Amino acid sequence: MAKVFLVGCVRELMEEKNTVLQSGGYEVTLATTLESACQAAKQQVFDLAILEFSVPEKDRNQLARAIKSAHPNTKIIMLYFARPGHTEFADVLLETSVRPEELLRSVNYILTKSLED
């Protein structure tokens, strides 16, 4: 079972995504603060991290850099609300308005593709 790390500051925004990802067979770990996200990223290896737009851009980039430094094979999806800023650590960019089913398709594709590489 692939491990997905879902990070955002607004739990309500993450619940629907969490439910859809779990129904897709993924083990999901949630983090709602930068501190808890950094701690989880150090303690666990995730196949994929999804960073919500609700995380301030500076913090999101810091977390993405920490994840990629510790675990270079972890894929990262950054969700954005408006024009994305610094995204050098993102493997995929998606608008935050992406429907949960589309997010699940993107996650399936990214993780399947990374297994083939």
ChimeraX attribute file (.defattr): number of C-alpha atoms within 10 A of each C-alpha:
attribute: neighborCount
match mode: 1-to-1
recipient: residues
	/A:1	7
	/A:2	12
	/A:3	17
	/A:4	24
	/A:5	24
	/A:6	22
	/A:7	26
	/A:8	23
	/A:9	17
	/A:10	15
	/A:11	14
	/A:12	9
	/A:13	14
	/A:14	18
	/A:15	13
	/A:16	13
	/A:17	19
	/A:18	21
	/A:19	13
	/A:20	15
	/A:21	22
	/A:22	14
	/A:23	11
	/A:24	14
	/A:25	11
	/A:26	20
	/A:27	15
	/A:28	19
	/A:29	16
	/A:30	18
	/A:31	22
	/A:32	17
	/A:33	15
	/A:34	18
	/A:35	12
	/A:36	13
	/A:37	22
	/A:38	16
	/A:39	12
	/A:40	17
	/A:41	21
	/A:42	13
	/A:43	9
	/A:44	13
	/A:45	17
	/A:46	21
	/A:47	19
	/A:48	22
	/A:49	26
	/A:50	24
	/A:51	27
	/A:52	25
	/A:53	22
	/A:54	19
	/A:55	20
	/A:56	13
	/A:57	17
	/A:58	11
	/A:59	13
	/A:60	23
	/A:61	20
	/A:62	14
	/A:63	22
	/A:64	25
	/A:65	16
	/A:66	16
	/A:67	25
	/A:68	16
	/A:69	11
	/A:70	13
	/A:71	16
	/A:72	10
	/A:73	14
	/A:74	21
	/A:75	23
	/A:76	24
	/A:77	23
	/A:78	23
	/A:79	23
	/A:80	20
	/A:81	12
	/A:82	9
	/A:83	6
	/A:84	14
	/A:85	10
	/A:86	10
	/A:87	15
	/A:88	9
	/A:89	19
	/A:90	19
	/A:91	14
	/A:92	15
	/A:93	15
	/A:94	18
	/A:95	16
	/A:96	18
	/A:97	11
	/A:98	12
	/A:99	11
	/A:100	16
	/A:101	13
	/A:102	12
	/A:103	21
	/A:104	19
	/A:105	12
	/A:106	15
	/A:107	23
	/A:108	16
	/A:109	12
	/A:110	18
	/A:111	15
	/A:112	11
	/A:113	10
	/A:114	13
	/A:115	8
	/A:116	6
	/A:117	5
